């Protein structure tokens, strides 16, 4: 689990640092400033992501220093979040600009298409080509010639021929008008077809901010709120992402201590420590009656005055030394100096699997307690 947390924090953290550093580079005017700000942004992000794990490690040594590092790391993380939000907000600027341009172009084309289609639908005419107009003009010219020939002498058909001429001239005028409308209709048809082709080539009209628009529809809000909702979503994403990395870094650090504690516990439940009373008895050296020992043997005496305790019990090394010195006095021996006593106790604890812990200036033996004073019967 610790390795998994470490890999997650390293890989994901490296990616976030790269994103923020790249954002710092892109917001600069030249390469020199770009590299400077990329390093600065990346460094702040690194401090924000890793500082809390450092604070956890410092806690065992100095709580004041740990709290200070925690506050600095929190400030760095806050700045890093703003940089991450900026990077996320600008990641789609080019795409959004292209979509906006396409949408505007298509809207313009559609407006032109609608005008052309409306005008084309309003045209009312008979399809007429140039040959039809020429034929009408020829017919009108013939009618005019016949009318002039007959009306010079004011024959009986003069009025009829004048009526035929007028009709022929009206037909020419109508044919010319229909020819003009026909040409306009052809132009409009060509324009409409070209506009439709341009719309198709412009590509699909996509929402400039699809994410925000989706949120707006989800909460039944106007589309104008899309940008606001998208910014909040980006902020939540940045917070979640970086807090996950921070949590993984802290878990990696804490699990290291858990692993050490597990190893110590495993050592404590070794055969020698499973029965501490027997361990003390086993470690107790045999006494040589013919030999007088001026300095009290630490292992021998401590085996007499200590016994196993519960999981919550502990004995301070200073109290153990006082008890050891008192036992030496009762036996007519001199106690070992405190430094030698501490070394001997550390060696003894390592041999029989007693866990030693430190809290401030005090050192304790875990799961150990002193026997009652009246029970200390020294040989």
VEXDREN-2710 file (C-alpha; in Angstrom, 1 decimal):
% VEXDREN-2710
k/r/px/py/pz
1/UNK/0.0/0.0/0.0
2/UNK/2.8/2.4/0.9
3/UNK/4.5/1.8/-2.5
4/UNK/1.2/2.4/-4.3
5/UNK/0.7/5.7/-2.4
6/UNK/4.2/6.7/-3.3
7/UNK/3.8/5.9/-7.0
8/UNK/0.5/7.7/-7.2
9/UNK/1.9/10.8/-5.5
10/UNK/5.1/10.8/-7.6
11/UNK/3.5/10.2/-11.0
12/UNK/0.4/12.4/-10.5
13/UNK/2.4/15.1/-8.7
14/UNK/5.0/15.2/-11.5
15/UNK/2.2/15.6/-14.0
16/UNK/0.6/18.5/-12.0
17/UNK/4.0/20.2/-11.6
18/UNK/4.5/19.9/-15.4
19/UNK/1.1/21.4/-16.1
20/UNK/1.6/24.3/-13.8
21/UNK/5.2/24.9/-15.0
22/UNK/4.0/24.9/-18.6
23/UNK/1.3/27.4/-17.7
24/UNK/4.0/29.7/-16.2
25/UNK/6.1/29.3/-19.4
26/UNK/3.1/30.1/-21.7
27/UNK/2.2/33.2/-19.8
28/UNK/5.6/34.8/-20.3
29/UNK/6.7/37.1/-23.2
30/UNK/10.0/35.4/-24.0
31/UNK/11.8/32.2/-23.4
32/UNK/14.1/33.5/-20.6
33/UNK/11.1/34.7/-18.6
34/UNK/9.2/31.6/-19.5
35/UNK/11.8/29.2/-18.0
36/UNK/12.1/31.4/-14.9
37/UNK/8.4/31.4/-14.2
38/UNK/8.1/27.7/-15.2
39/UNK/10.7/26.9/-12.5
40/UNK/9.0/29.3/-10.0
41/UNK/5.5/27.9/-10.6
42/UNK/6.7/24.3/-10.5
43/UNK/8.7/24.9/-7.3
44/UNK/5.7/26.4/-5.5
45/UNK/3.5/23.5/-6.6
46/UNK/6.2/21.0/-5.4
47/UNK/6.3/22.7/-2.0
48/UNK/2.5/22.7/-1.7
49/UNK/2.2/19.0/-2.6
50/UNK/5.2/17.7/-0.5
51/UNK/5.3/20.2/2.4
52/UNK/2.6/18.5/4.4
53/UNK/4.4/15.2/4.3
54/UNK/7.5/17.0/5.5
55/UNK/5.5/18.5/8.4
56/UNK/4.4/15.0/9.4
57/UNK/8.0/13.8/9.6
58/UNK/9.1/16.9/11.5
59/UNK/6.4/16.4/14.1
60/UNK/8.4/13.8/16.0
61/UNK/11.3/16.1/16.3
62/UNK/9.8/19.6/16.7
63/UNK/6.1/20.3/16.8
64/UNK/6.7/24.0/16.3
65/UNK/8.8/23.5/13.2
66/UNK/6.2/21.0/11.9
67/UNK/3.3/23.5/12.4
68/UNK/5.4/26.2/10.6
69/UNK/6.1/24.0/7.7
70/UNK/2.5/23.0/7.5
71/UNK/1.3/26.6/7.3
72/UNK/3.9/27.4/4.6
73/UNK/2.9/24.3/2.7
74/UNK/-0.8/25.3/2.9
75/UNK/0.0/28.7/1.6
76/UNK/2.0/27.2/-1.3
77/UNK/-0.8/24.8/-2.0
78/UNK/-3.3/27.7/-2.2
79/UNK/-1.1/29.5/-4.7
80/UNK/-0.6/26.3/-6.6
81/UNK/-4.4/25.8/-6.8
82/UNK/-4.8/29.2/-8.4
83/UNK/-2.1/28.4/-10.9
84/UNK/-3.8/25.0/-11.6
85/UNK/-7.1/26.7/-12.1
86/UNK/-5.5/29.2/-14.6
87/UNK/-3.9/26.3/-16.5
88/UNK/-7.2/24.4/-16.7
89/UNK/-9.1/27.5/-17.7
90/UNK/-6.8/28.3/-20.5
91/UNK/-6.3/24.8/-21.8
92/UNK/-9.2/25.1/-24.3
93/UNK/-8.8/28.7/-25.3
94/UNK/-7.7/27.9/-28.9
95/UNK/-10.4/25.3/-29.3
96/UNK/-13.0/27.6/-27.9
97/UNK/-11.9/30.5/-30.2
98/UNK/-12.1/28.2/-33.2
99/UNK/-15.6/27.0/-32.2
100/UNK/-16.7/30.6/-31.7
101/UNK/-15.4/31.6/-35.1
102/UNK/-17.1/28.6/-36.8
103/UNK/-20.3/29.4/-35.0
104/UNK/-20.2/33.0/-36.0
105/UNK/-19.3/32.2/-39.6
106/UNK/-22.2/29.7/-39.8
107/UNK/-24.6/32.2/-38.3
108/UNK/-23.6/34.8/-40.9
109/UNK/-23.9/32.2/-43.8
110/UNK/-27.3/31.1/-42.5
111/UNK/-28.6/34.7/-42.4
112/UNK/-27.5/35.2/-46.0
113/UNK/-29.0/31.8/-47.0
114/UNK/-32.3/32.8/-45.4
115/UNK/-32.4/36.1/-47.3
116/UNK/-31.6/34.4/-50.6
117/UNK/-34.2/31.7/-50.0
118/UNK/-36.9/34.2/-49.0
119/UNK/-36.2/36.3/-52.1
120/UNK/-36.2/33.2/-54.3
121/UNK/-39.5/32.1/-52.9
122/UNK/-41.0/35.5/-53.6
123/UNK/-40.1/35.5/-57.3
124/UNK/-43.1/34.8/-59.6
125/UNK/-42.3/34.3/-63.2
126/UNK/-42.5/32.1/-66.3
127/UNK/-39.2/30.5/-67.1
128/UNK/-37.9/32.4/-70.1
129/UNK/-34.6/32.2/-72.0
130/UNK/-33.0/34.4/-74.5
131/UNK/-34.5/32.5/-77.5
132/UNK/-38.0/33.1/-76.2
133/UNK/-37.3/36.9/-75.9
134/UNK/-35.8/37.0/-79.4
135/UNK/-38.9/35.2/-80.8
136/UNK/-41.2/37.7/-79.1
137/UNK/-39.2/40.6/-80.5
138/UNK/-39.4/39.1/-84.0
139/UNK/-43.1/38.6/-83.7
140/UNK/-43.5/42.2/-82.4
141/UNK/-41.5/43.6/-85.3
142/UNK/-43.6/41.7/-87.8
143/UNK/-46.8/43.0/-86.2
144/UNK/-45.5/46.5/-86.3
145/UNK/-44.5/46.1/-90.0
146/UNK/-48.0/44.7/-90.9
147/UNK/-49.7/47.5/-88.9
148/UNK/-47.7/50.3/-90.6
149/UNK/-48.3/48.8/-94.1
150/UNK/-52.1/48.6/-93.5
151/UNK/-52.5/51.8/-91.6
152/UNK/-50.7/54.0/-94.2
153/UNK/-53.8/53.6/-96.4
154/UNK/-56.1/53.2/-93.4
155/UNK/-57.4/49.9/-94.5
156/UNK/-60.2/48.0/-92.8
157/UNK/-57.7/45.8/-90.8
158/UNK/-55.7/48.8/-89.4
159/UNK/-57.3/48.7/-86.0
160/UNK/-57.0/44.9/-85.8
161/UNK/-53.3/45.1/-86.7
162/UNK/-52.7/47.9/-84.2
163/UNK/-54.2/45.7/-81.5
164/UNK/-52.0/42.8/-82.6
165/UNK/-48.9/45.1/-82.5
166/UNK/-49.8/46.2/-78.9
167/UNK/-50.2/42.6/-77.8
168/UNK/-46.9/41.7/-79.4
169/UNK/-45.1/44.5/-77.7
170/UNK/-46.6/43.6/-74.4
171/UNK/-45.4/40.0/-75.0
172/UNK/-41.9/41.3/-75.6
173/UNK/-42.0/43.4/-72.4
174/UNK/-43.3/40.4/-70.4
175/UNK/-40.7/38.1/-71.9
176/UNK/-38.0/40.5/-71.1
177/UNK/-39.3/40.8/-67.5
178/UNK/-39.5/37.0/-67.1
179/UNK/-36.0/36.7/-68.6
180/UNK/-34.7/39.1/-66.0
181/UNK/-36.5/37.2/-63.2
182/UNK/-35.2/33.9/-64.6
183/UNK/-31.7/35.2/-64.5
184/UNK/-32.1/36.4/-61.0
185/UNK/-33.6/33.1/-59.9
186/UNK/-30.6/31.3/-61.4
187/UNK/-28.2/33.6/-59.5
188/UNK/-30.1/33.0/-56.3
189/UNK/-30.0/29.3/-56.8
190/UNK/-26.3/29.4/-57.4
191/UNK/-25.8/31.6/-54.3
192/UNK/-28.0/29.3/-52.1
193/UNK/-26.1/26.2/-53.3
194/UNK/-22.7/27.9/-52.6
195/UNK/-23.8/29.0/-49.1
196/UNK/-24.9/25.5/-48.2
197/UNK/-21.6/24.2/-49.4
198/UNK/-19.8/26.8/-47.2
199/UNK/-21.9/25.8/-44.2
200/UNK/-21.0/22.1/-44.7
201/UNK/-17.3/22.9/-45.1
202/UNK/-17.3/25.1/-42.0
203/UNK/-17.7/21.9/-40.0
204/UNK/-20.1/21.0/-37.2
205/UNK/-21.2/23.9/-35.0
206/UNK/-20.2/22.8/-31.5
207/UNK/-20.8/24.6/-28.2
208/UNK/-17.9/26.8/-27.3
209/UNK/-18.0/25.6/-23.7
210/UNK/-19.5/22.2/-23.8
211/UNK/-18.7/21.4/-20.2
212/UNK/-20.4/24.6/-18.9
213/UNK/-23.4/24.2/-21.2
214/UNK/-23.9/20.6/-19.9
215/UNK/-23.9/21.9/-16.3
216/UNK/-26.3/24.6/-17.2
217/UNK/-28.7/22.1/-18.8
218/UNK/-28.3/19.8/-15.8
219/UNK/-29.4/22.5/-13.3
220/UNK/-31.9/24.1/-15.7
221/UNK/-29.9/27.3/-15.8
222/UNK/-29.6/29.8/-18.7
223/UNK/-26.7/29.1/-21.1
224/UNK/-25.2/32.4/-20.1
225/UNK/-24.2/30.8/-16.8
226/UNK/-22.1/28.1/-18.6
227/UNK/-18.8/30.0/-18.1
228/UNK/-19.5/30.5/-14.4
229/UNK/-20.3/26.8/-13.8
230/UNK/-17.3/25.7/-15.8
231/UNK/-15.0/27.8/-13.7
232/UNK/-16.3/26.3/-10.5
233/UNK/-16.0/22.8/-11.9
234/UNK/-12.4/23.5/-12.8
235/UNK/-11.7/24.8/-9.3
236/UNK/-13.3/21.8/-7.7
237/UNK/-11.2/19.6/-10.0
238/UNK/-7.9/21.4/-9.1
239/UNK/-8.7/21.2/-5.3
240/UNK/-9.6/17.5/-5.5
241/UNK/-6.6/16.6/-7.6
242/UNK/-4.0/18.3/-5.4
243/UNK/-5.6/17.2/-2.1
244/UNK/-5.4/13.6/-3.4
245/UNK/-1.7/14.1/-4.0
246/UNK/-1.2/15.7/-0.6
247/UNK/-3.1/12.8/1.0
248/UNK/-1.0/10.2/-0.8
249/UNK/2.2/11.9/0.3
250/UNK/1.1/12.0/3.9
251/UNK/0.0/8.4/3.7
252/UNK/3.3/7.4/2.3
253/UNK/5.1/9.1/5.2
254/UNK/2.8/7.7/7.9
255/UNK/2.9/4.2/6.5
256/UNK/6.7/4.3/6.8
257/UNK/6.3/4.7/10.5
258/UNK/3.6/2.0/10.6
259/UNK/6.0/-0.3/8.9
260/UNK/8.7/0.5/11.4
261/UNK/6.2/0.0/14.2
262/UNK/5.1/-3.3/12.7
263/UNK/8.7/-4.5/12.6
264/UNK/9.1/-3.5/16.2
265/UNK/5.9/-5.3/17.2
266/UNK/7.1/-8.4/15.3
267/UNK/10.3/-8.2/17.3
268/UNK/8.4/-7.8/20.5
269/UNK/6.4/-11.0/19.9
270/UNK/9.6/-13.1/19.3
271/UNK/9.9/-16.2/21.4
272/UNK/12.0/-14.4/24.0
273/UNK/9.4/-11.6/24.4
274/UNK/6.3/-13.8/24.3
275/UNK/7.0/-14.7/27.8
276/UNK/8.9/-11.7/29.3
277/UNK/9.2/-13.3/32.7
278/UNK/11.0/-16.3/31.3
279/UNK/13.1/-14.0/29.2
280/UNK/14.3/-12.1/32.2
281/UNK/15.0/-15.3/34.0
282/UNK/16.8/-16.7/31.0
283/UNK/19.0/-13.6/30.7
284/UNK/19.9/-13.5/34.3
285/UNK/23.5/-14.6/34.7
286/UNK/24.5/-17.1/37.3
287/UNK/26.1/-15.7/40.4
288/UNK/29.5/-16.9/41.5
289/UNK/29.3/-17.1/45.3
290/UNK/33.0/-17.0/45.7
291/UNK/33.4/-13.7/43.8
292/UNK/32.5/-10.3/45.1
293/UNK/31.2/-7.9/42.4
294/UNK/31.8/-4.3/43.5
295/UNK/29.4/-2.9/40.7
296/UNK/25.9/-4.3/40.5
297/UNK/25.3/-6.3/37.3
298/UNK/22.6/-4.4/35.4
299/UNK/21.1/-7.5/33.7
300/UNK/21.0/-9.5/36.9
301/UNK/19.5/-6.9/39.1
302/UNK/17.0/-5.6/36.5
303/UNK/15.8/-9.2/36.0
304/UNK/14.9/-9.3/39.7
305/UNK/13.1/-6.0/40.0
306/UNK/11.3/-5.8/36.6
307/UNK/8.4/-7.8/35.4
308/UNK/6.1/-7.8/32.3
309/UNK/3.3/-5.3/32.2
310/UNK/0.2/-4.7/30.2
311/UNK/0.1/-3.0/26.8
312/UNK/-0.7/0.4/28.5
313/UNK/2.0/0.1/31.1
314/UNK/5.5/1.6/30.7
315/UNK/8.5/2.4/32.9
316/UNK/10.7/5.5/32.7
317/UNK/14.4/4.8/32.5
318/UNK/15.0/7.3/35.3
319/UNK/12.7/5.3/37.6
320/UNK/14.4/2.1/36.6
321/UNK/17.8/3.5/37.4
322/UNK/16.6/4.7/40.9
323/UNK/15.3/1.2/41.5
324/UNK/18.6/-0.4/40.3
325/UNK/20.6/1.9/42.5
326/UNK/18.5/1.0/45.5
327/UNK/18.9/-2.7/44.8
328/UNK/22.6/-2.2/44.6
329/UNK/22.7/-0.4/47.9
330/UNK/20.8/-3.3/49.5
331/UNK/23.3/-5.7/48.1
332/UNK/26.2/-3.7/49.2
333/UNK/27.3/-2.9/45.7
334/UNK/28.0/0.3/43.8
335/UNK/25.5/1.1/40.9
336/UNK/26.9/1.5/37.4
337/UNK/27.2/5.1/36.1
338/UNK/24.0/6.3/34.3
339/UNK/25.6/6.2/30.9
340/UNK/26.7/2.6/31.4
341/UNK/23.3/1.7/32.8
342/UNK/21.6/3.2/29.8
343/UNK/23.8/1.3/27.4
344/UNK/23.3/-2.0/29.3
345/UNK/19.6/-1.5/29.4
346/UNK/19.5/-0.8/25.6
347/UNK/21.4/-4.0/24.9
348/UNK/19.2/-5.9/27.3
349/UNK/16.0/-4.6/25.6
350/UNK/17.3/-5.4/22.2
351/UNK/18.1/-9.0/23.2
352/UNK/14.8/-9.8/24.8
353/UNK/12.6/-7.6/22.5
354/UNK/11.5/-4.8/24.8
355/UNK/10.4/-1.7/22.9
356/UNK/11.9/1.6/23.8
357/UNK/10.2/4.9/23.1
358/UNK/11.1/8.6/23.6
359/UNK/8.8/11.5/24.4
360/UNK/10.6/14.8/24.7
361/UNK/13.4/14.3/27.3
362/UNK/11.9/11.1/28.7
363/UNK/12.7/7.6/27.7
364/UNK/10.3/4.7/28.4
365/UNK/10.3/0.9/28.3
366/UNK/7.0/-0.3/26.9
367/UNK/5.0/-3.2/28.5
368/UNK/7.3/-3.3/31.6
369/UNK/6.8/-2.3/35.2
370/UNK/8.7/-2.5/38.5
371/UNK/7.9/-5.2/41.0
372/UNK/6.5/-4.2/44.3
373/UNK/9.2/-2.9/46.7
374/UNK/8.4/-5.5/49.3
375/UNK/8.8/-8.3/46.7
376/UNK/12.3/-7.3/45.8
377/UNK/14.3/-10.0/47.7
378/UNK/17.9/-9.9/46.5
379/UNK/20.1/-12.8/46.8
END
